[in-house]
Amino acid sequence: EAEIGAEVERVKNAGLPTEKINARGQMTVWQRLEYLVDPGTWCPLHTLYNPADNEEGVTNVVDGLARISGKWAVVIGFDNKVMAGAWLAGQSENILRVTDLAKRLNIPLVWLVNCSGAKLTEQEKFYANRRGAGTPFFRHAELEQLGIPVLAGIYGTNPAGGGYQSISPTILFAHKNCNIAVGGAGIVSGMAPKGHFDEETAEAIIEKARHFKAKPPGSVKIHYDETGFFRYVYEEEKGVLDGLKEYMAEMPAYHPKFYRVAEPKDPKFPQDDIYRLLPLDPKKVYHFDEVLARLVDGGEHMEFRPDYGPEVYTGLCKIDGFLVACIGNRQGYLGKDYPEYADYPGFGGKLYRQGLIKMNEFITLCGRDRIPIVWLQDTSGIDVGDIAEKAELLGLGQSQIYSIQQTDVPMMLIVLRKGSAAAHYVMGGPTANRHNAFTLGTAATEIYVMHGETAAVATYSRRLVKEKEAGKPLAPVIDKMNELARNYHEKSRPLFCAKTGLVDEIVPMKELRKYLVAFAGAAYQNPRSICPQHHMILPRIIKG
């Protein structure tokens, strides 16, 4: 966690020093966020996400879940310390995750726009393509067509892409010194080139650039006084944020008492206990139920079918008084008579026939009762071999994907340790992107298609046989096997998972419940459909 924390601080300190931004009379995006969101509710996401490995070390947007004036929202802002909030490679993918989150949870999206447009020297990396830099404008339109508002507080100079980033939200809150435009001063002053540059052209550019720097296009005078695009204009930077707060206070939302099934409670046991309960060594076992007791209200739960499919936990729990479903992998030896279809013993972390059937049933019932699902994943995969094939595990895995796809309830995933093989998909993985709101990792998380040593055997076993039969030395193949295993290890670590987006955030174990509270509160703030508590069937099935 110390290593993760150091990387987070590096991201926060990227670009110009805070003091330099403040000396210009501006707040940084981090200061704006701190002022905007309700204290103690900020749950950052995608902090270390940098899939294109930008030299800046960031995608140049900062986002997360938070309450504003008591209402949950997805919040995102351009980092004005880094190239004045420019478009960078990977940024549109980051924003797509954010708009998907607002869509899945059906809550407002709040923007802090301060975008200088594209980093022109690298435009080929992000400008076009199916998921390029223009994609967010379509996603904003999609949210609005679904009735999800997009609010934007606008600061600074926002030309070209920054202009569309500013105009595409629903209501625009402008600082007096901001501007938004199809083309900025640099673009306007450089139009109509000759096809080459010479000294005469350079002098003309200088003259035009001076003019447009003094009076950039798309100022408040144009877009408040003339077009009316800006709904509100504020003298002070904090005034913009106050305007957003005022609007968020009036956003439609159910009062928490409408959906709460009990008064909120803290977990019965300290969350810090998770550090000793969850071993970092992926081969060591632990008691899943003890970890769960540190995350849910009062440590209380109602388990679904406890006598069936012992490798997985399925049950109903409360988070901040809201009903949620929890599904997780139990660990350890399952006895010589399980799985019932095999002549070998089962071990927790792996999925077998009964566990898959139980999860399919439970997920389907959660969909019927409109209960959000929290997945807690620590899996080595699904059972393999002809015996497992006869037990229909391949079909049951796909059945679970179908069950997830038809539920239409929000889900979140915590990869406690291992996310591996197809089990990572079927246990609420981010590939279920219509339903998975976000995925969290811990300092113990590792994600791969299979363990590196297993991959090395699968890749080189036949080569070993051929070399042996040919009488050739095995050492070169063994070296390649070890190299592949090391590569798998390095590319499954928490930092790699966060940087490449395999998880949306690496979270300290003591802060996992904070994200659970945010997820439950957001999921129940304004859900698209309702199942009254006295119409639910799942609690009655559990009670018998």
ABEGO torsion letter per residue (X at the ends): XAAAAAAAAAAAABEBBAAAAAAAGBBBAAAAAAAABBBGABBBBGAABBAAGBAAGBAGBBBEBBBBGGBBBBBBBBBAABGGGBBBBGAAAAAAAAAAAAAAAGBBBBBBBBBAEBBAAAAAAAABEAABAAAAAAAAAAAAAAGBBBBBBBBEBBBEAAAAAAAABABBBBBAABBBBABBAAAAAABGBAGBBBAAAAAAAAAAAAAAAABBBGBAAAAAAAAGABABBBABAAAAAAAAAAAAAABBBBBAAAABABBBBBBABBAAAAAAABBABAABBBBAAAAAAAABBGGBBBBBGAABGAABBBBBBBBGGBBBBBBBBBBEBAEAAOBAABABBBBBGBBBAAAAAAAAAAAAAAAAAGBBBBBBBBBAEBBBEAAAAAAGAAAAAAAAAAAAAAAGBBBBBBBABBBBEAAAAABGBAABAAABABBBBBAABBBBABBAAAAAAAAAAAAAAAAAAAGBBAAAAAAAAAAAAAAAAAAABAAAAAAAGABABBBBAAAAAAAAAAAAAAAAABBABBBBAAABAAAAAAAX
